[in-house]
Structures are given as C-alpha cells and as structure tokens.
C-alpha cells in the first residue's frame, strides 16, 4: 500500500518505523518545519524528519497546506492512504480526500472521550482508569471521524504523562498496522457515547492551587510530568514539584504540616507529601532536604512570592 506519513514529534516515531518495516511503501514523510531550539536558537529538525532521513525516505516540511507547491505534490503522489499522528496541523478537505482510502488518524484516547490537543494529560487529570488508542478516518471536524480500530489499556494508579506517552506511542504503531490491514476492506464504525475535549496544555496548566484536594493536586503533578511540570510560586521563582503523594493531614491550605521525616503541605482536603522538588536554579532534592535548607517551619505557610 502506498502511504503518506504525517507526524512531527517523538510520539509519531514508533508508528513510522512500524509502517516502514511492514509491507507498505512510504512515498512521503511530512512534518512541521524545523524550529529553533536552545540558547543558541539553532534550527533542529523534528524527530520524525530525523528518522525519515535515517530510513532514506522522501520528506516534506511545508509551511502552508492550502497554497504553494505542497498540495500539488501531495495529490500527485496518488497514495492509497495517509497515516496522520501528532502532525500538529488541521488538514484541508483537498488533502483529506486525495488518497484513495482517505486519511487515518491515530489518536491517544478512547474516542469520543478526550478529543482535542492533550488527551494523555486529560485522562490523568480526570482520574480515568483506562485509556487507549483509536485509528479514525479523518473528517473536517475535530476528532469526530468513524473508528477502524480501538485498543484499550489500563491506567496504573501512579502513572505520569511521560510514561503514558511512551506506552501509547508503542500501541499506536500496532493500531496503525491493524488499521492499514482493513482500510480497503470495511467501513469504520461511528463514534458512540458522550464526547469530551482535552484543551491545550501550557505552562500555567502546571500551577498548583493548595486549596484543591490532595488527590487532585497529585493527578495534576503526574499529568504535567515531564512538561510543564507541577509548580507553585516560591521566593525566587517557581518551585517545581517533581514527585508527590497524597497523605493524611489537616490545616489551612498551603500550611507546612511537617518537615521531617517528610515534607507535608496542607491542601483543601488532606495533605501532599512532597517527595522530590526542584528549587529555581538548583538541582532536584528530596522534599525533607529542601525543607531543611529552606528552613521551613511547621505551622507556617509555605513562603512564596508572586511573579
């Protein structure tokens, strides 16, 4: 089968490799343009492009999908199908309709639950006990297409977004191959059930509010790991909470309940044991060591300074 592959970040790499290993001809790999990174702001190609070059596959990184030379090139390939995973752009109708069997999107949720930009984080934030990957036929509406393949995985109670990302990236590769095997033979099934939406994550998404229950803060920290991280305002900048766990305790939200043998902070309900933190400009340390160095006093609020 002649396949156009569209994806950009690390999440898409296992699927590209799986399709390349299988009995399919990848006629083009499409990703977003190179971006400046680091202090030197040097241009860096996205992971999918780096892997495509390693595999000797043709690539494209168009700035525009509706104009310029790319749409003609895409249509002219006369592909059987396009496989899209974490590409990061909405495809116009002309591109959706060009392949003989349309476009298949790999989405990291059990559609129609968690349509949208950040389904992995949303599932953890909501306390879902299961999630998975769907291969859907793309339509112009956001993540509303009918589904070819649906695979479910259980959510371990302490999983982070980074860990779930890796699990679902590997699962997506399996689901993509299953979808390619049936796309020419049967129609996908309409999505059923109530829909929910996962909004885009930004830096403020990781800010913790001590008035929230401890279990909500715990889910927020895990959902925002590794980026943007859970954090609270501190004396000289954001104090990152790298690992934490709900525990017993009572007090005004934000109050230091204990500093030894563990650092515990009162929440709206219960308390949070801060297992590992990272002060601004310093290395990560155990919560108790941080409390000792910062001279925190039980019974007083965790000191902070708004930016």
C-alpha positions as CSV (number, residue, x, y, z in Angstrom):
1,X,0.0,0.0,0.0
2,X,1.3,3.5,-0.9
3,X,1.3,5.5,2.3
4,X,1.9,9.2,3.0
5,X,3.0,9.5,6.6
6,X,2.3,12.8,8.5
7,X,3.7,13.3,12.0
8,X,6.1,15.5,13.9
9,X,7.2,14.6,17.5
10,X,8.7,11.6,19.2
11,X,5.2,10.2,19.7
12,X,4.9,9.5,16.0
13,X,8.3,7.8,15.5
14,X,7.3,4.2,16.5
15,X,4.4,4.3,14.0
16,X,6.7,5.5,11.2
17,X,9.2,2.7,11.9
18,X,6.5,0.1,12.1
19,X,4.9,1.1,8.8
20,X,8.4,1.2,7.1
21,X,9.1,-2.3,8.4
22,X,5.8,-3.7,7.2
23,X,4.8,-4.4,3.6
24,X,4.0,-0.8,2.7
25,X,5.6,1.8,0.5
26,X,6.1,5.1,2.3
27,X,6.1,7.6,-0.5
28,X,6.4,10.7,1.6
29,X,7.0,11.7,5.2
30,X,5.5,15.1,6.2
31,X,6.3,17.0,9.3
32,X,6.2,20.6,10.6
33,X,9.2,22.9,9.7
34,X,12.4,22.9,11.6
35,X,12.3,25.0,14.8
36,X,15.0,27.0,16.7
37,X,15.9,25.3,20.0
38,X,18.2,26.0,22.9
39,X,20.1,29.1,23.9
40,X,21.7,29.4,20.5
41,X,18.3,29.1,18.8
42,X,19.8,26.8,16.2
43,X,17.3,25.1,13.8
44,X,16.6,21.5,14.6
45,X,14.5,19.1,12.5
46,X,11.7,17.3,14.3
47,X,12.1,13.7,15.4
48,X,10.0,12.3,12.5
49,X,12.2,14.0,9.9
50,X,15.4,12.8,11.6
51,X,14.1,9.2,11.5
52,X,12.8,9.5,7.9
53,X,16.3,10.6,6.7
54,X,17.8,7.7,8.6
55,X,15.5,5.4,6.8
56,X,16.1,7.0,3.4
57,X,12.5,8.2,2.9
58,X,11.5,11.3,1.0
59,X,10.4,14.2,3.2
60,X,8.4,17.5,3.2
61,X,8.1,20.2,5.8
62,X,5.6,22.6,4.2
63,X,4.8,26.0,5.8
64,X,1.4,26.0,4.1
65,X,-1.0,23.2,3.3
66,X,-3.5,25.1,1.2
67,X,-1.2,27.0,-1.1
68,X,2.3,26.7,-2.7
69,X,3.8,23.6,-4.2
70,X,2.9,21.1,-1.4
71,X,-0.8,20.4,-2.2
72,X,0.1,19.6,-5.8
73,X,2.9,17.3,-4.7
74,X,0.7,15.6,-2.1
75,X,-2.2,15.0,-4.5
76,X,0.1,13.9,-7.3
77,X,1.5,11.0,-5.3
78,X,-1.8,9.2,-5.7
79,X,-1.4,7.5,-2.4
80,X,-3.6,4.7,-1.1
81,X,-3.9,6.3,2.3
82,X,-2.3,8.9,4.6
83,X,-1.5,8.0,8.2
84,X,-1.5,11.0,10.5
85,X,-0.3,11.0,14.1
86,X,0.6,14.1,16.1
87,X,1.2,16.1,13.0
88,X,0.1,19.3,14.7
89,X,-2.0,20.9,11.9
90,X,-5.5,20.6,10.6
91,X,-5.7,19.2,7.1
92,X,-7.8,20.9,4.5
93,X,-10.5,18.9,2.6
94,X,-8.4,18.6,-0.5
95,X,-5.7,16.7,1.3
96,X,-8.2,14.6,3.3
97,X,-9.9,13.4,0.1
98,X,-6.8,12.9,-2.1
99,X,-5.7,9.4,-1.0
100,X,-7.8,6.5,-2.4
101,X,-8.9,5.4,1.1
102,X,-8.7,8.8,2.8
103,X,-6.6,9.7,5.9
104,X,-6.3,7.6,9.1
105,X,-5.5,9.5,12.3
106,X,-4.0,7.7,15.4
107,X,-5.5,9.4,18.5
108,X,-4.3,8.7,22.0
109,X,-7.7,8.3,23.7
110,X,-10.9,6.1,23.5
111,X,-12.9,8.4,21.2
112,X,-15.2,10.2,21.7
113,X,-13.6,10.7,25.1
114,X,-10.9,13.3,25.0
115,X,-11.0,14.7,21.6
116,X,-8.5,17.5,21.1
117,X,-5.0,18.6,21.8
118,X,-3.9,16.9,25.1
119,X,-5.8,13.6,25.6
120,X,-3.0,11.9,27.6
121,X,-2.9,14.7,30.2
122,X,-6.7,14.9,30.3
123,X,-7.1,11.2,31.1
124,X,-4.7,11.5,34.1
125,X,-6.3,14.7,35.3
126,X,-9.7,13.2,35.2
127,X,-8.6,10.1,37.1
128,X,-9.5,7.7,34.3
129,X,-8.8,4.1,35.0
130,X,-8.3,3.2,31.3
131,X,-7.4,4.8,28.1
132,X,-6.1,3.7,24.7
133,X,-5.6,4.5,21.0
134,X,-8.1,4.8,18.2
135,X,-7.5,4.8,14.5
136,X,-10.2,7.0,13.0
137,X,-10.9,8.1,9.4
138,X,-10.3,11.8,9.4
139,X,-13.1,14.3,8.7
140,X,-13.0,18.1,8.7
141,X,-14.5,18.2,12.3
142,X,-12.0,17.7,15.2
143,X,-11.5,14.0,16.0
144,X,-15.1,13.2,15.0
145,X,-14.3,10.6,12.4
146,X,-15.5,7.0,12.5
147,X,-13.2,4.4,14.0
148,X,-11.4,1.5,12.3
149,X,-9.5,0.1,15.3
150,X,-9.8,0.7,19.1
151,X,-7.4,-0.7,21.6
152,X,-7.7,-0.2,25.4
153,X,-5.0,-0.2,28.1
154,X,-5.4,0.0,31.9
155,X,-4.1,3.1,33.6
156,X,-1.7,2.3,36.5
157,X,-2.6,4.5,39.6
158,X,0.8,6.3,39.7
159,X,1.5,6.8,36.0
160,X,2.8,10.1,34.7
161,X,2.0,11.7,31.3
162,X,5.6,10.9,30.2
163,X,5.2,7.2,31.0
164,X,1.7,7.0,29.4
165,X,3.0,8.9,26.3
166,X,5.6,6.1,25.7
167,X,3.1,3.3,26.3
168,X,0.5,4.8,23.8
169,X,3.2,5.7,21.3
170,X,4.1,2.0,21.0
171,X,0.4,1.0,21.0
172,X,-0.2,3.5,18.2
173,X,2.2,1.6,16.0
174,X,0.3,-1.6,16.4
175,X,-3.0,0.1,15.9
176,X,-1.8,1.7,12.7
177,X,-0.8,-1.6,11.1
178,X,-4.2,-3.1,12.1
179,X,-6.0,-0.2,10.5
180,X,-4.0,-0.4,7.3
181,X,-4.9,-4.0,7.0
182,X,-8.6,-3.3,7.0
183,X,-8.9,0.2,5.5
184,X,-9.6,-1.1,2.0
185,X,-12.0,-3.9,3.1
186,X,-14.6,-2.4,5.5
187,X,-16.1,0.8,6.7
188,X,-15.2,2.3,10.1
189,X,-17.8,2.4,12.9
190,X,-19.3,5.7,14.0
191,X,-18.2,7.0,17.4
192,X,-20.7,6.4,20.2
193,X,-21.2,8.0,23.6
194,X,-20.8,11.4,25.1
195,X,-17.8,13.4,23.8
196,X,-15.3,15.3,26.0
197,X,-12.5,17.6,25.0
198,X,-8.9,17.9,26.1
199,X,-7.7,21.5,25.9
200,X,-4.1,22.5,25.0
201,X,-1.5,22.4,27.8
202,X,0.6,25.5,28.6
203,X,2.9,26.5,31.4
204,X,0.1,27.7,33.6
205,X,-1.6,24.3,33.4
206,X,1.0,23.1,35.9
207,X,0.4,25.7,38.6
208,X,-0.9,24.1,41.8
209,X,-3.5,25.6,44.0
210,X,-3.2,24.4,47.6
211,X,-7.0,24.9,48.1
212,X,-7.6,21.9,45.8
213,X,-7.9,18.4,47.3
214,X,-4.6,16.5,47.6
215,X,-5.7,13.8,45.1
216,X,-6.5,16.5,42.5
217,X,-3.0,18.0,43.0
218,X,-1.4,14.6,42.8
219,X,-3.1,14.0,39.4
220,X,-2.1,17.4,38.2
221,X,1.6,16.9,39.0
222,X,1.6,13.5,37.2
223,X,-0.4,14.8,34.2
224,X,2.1,17.7,33.8
225,X,5.2,15.5,34.1
226,X,7.6,16.0,32.3
227,X,6.2,19.2,30.9
228,X,5.4,21.9,32.1
229,X,5.7,20.2,35.5
230,X,3.7,20.9,38.6
231,X,4.8,24.0,40.4
232,X,4.0,26.7,43.0
233,X,5.3,30.2,43.4
234,X,8.4,30.4,45.5
235,X,10.6,33.1,46.9
236,X,12.8,33.5,43.8
237,X,10.7,31.7,41.2
238,X,8.7,28.6,40.6
239,X,9.3,25.7,42.9
240,X,8.8,22.5,40.8
241,X,7.1,19.5,42.5
242,X,8.6,16.5,40.7
243,X,7.1,13.8,42.8
244,X,4.4,13.9,45.4
245,X,1.8,11.6,47.0
246,X,-1.5,12.3,48.8
247,X,-1.4,11.7,52.5
248,X,-3.3,12.5,55.7
249,X,-3.2,15.9,57.3
250,X,-5.3,18.9,58.0
251,X,-4.7,22.6,58.1
252,X,-5.1,25.9,56.2
253,X,-4.2,25.2,52.5
254,X,-0.5,25.8,51.9
255,X,0.5,25.4,55.5
256,X,3.6,23.3,56.3
257,X,2.4,20.4,58.4
258,X,5.8,18.7,58.9
259,X,9.3,18.9,57.6
260,X,10.8,15.6,59.0
261,X,10.9,12.8,58.2
262,X,8.8,14.1,55.2
263,X,7.7,17.4,53.9
264,X,3.9,17.6,54.1
265,X,1.7,20.6,52.9
266,X,-1.9,21.0,53.8
267,X,-4.4,21.0,50.9
268,X,-8.1,21.8,50.6
269,X,-8.7,18.2,51.5
270,X,-5.9,16.1,53.0
271,X,-2.2,16.9,52.5
272,X,0.5,16.4,50.0
273,X,3.8,14.6,50.7
274,X,6.4,16.4,48.6
275,X,8.8,13.6,47.8
276,X,11.1,15.4,45.4
277,X,11.2,19.1,44.5
278,X,13.4,21.4,42.4
279,X,14.0,24.9,43.6
280,X,14.6,27.6,41.0
281,X,18.1,27.4,39.5
282,X,19.1,24.4,41.6
283,X,19.1,20.6,41.3
284,X,16.3,18.3,42.4
285,X,16.4,17.3,46.1
286,X,14.2,15.3,48.4
287,X,11.4,17.2,50.0
288,X,12.8,16.9,53.5
289,X,16.2,18.1,52.4
290,X,14.7,21.1,50.7
291,X,12.6,21.9,53.9
292,X,15.8,21.8,56.0
293,X,17.8,24.0,53.6
294,X,14.9,26.5,53.2
295,X,14.3,26.5,57.0
296,X,10.6,25.8,56.7
297,X,8.7,25.9,60.0
298,X,5.7,23.6,60.7
299,X,2.5,25.6,61.2
300,X,3.6,28.4,58.9
301,X,2.5,28.9,55.3
302,X,4.9,27.8,52.6
303,X,6.6,31.1,51.7
304,X,6.0,32.4,48.2
305,X,6.3,35.5,46.1
306,X,4.0,36.1,43.2
307,X,5.7,36.9,39.9
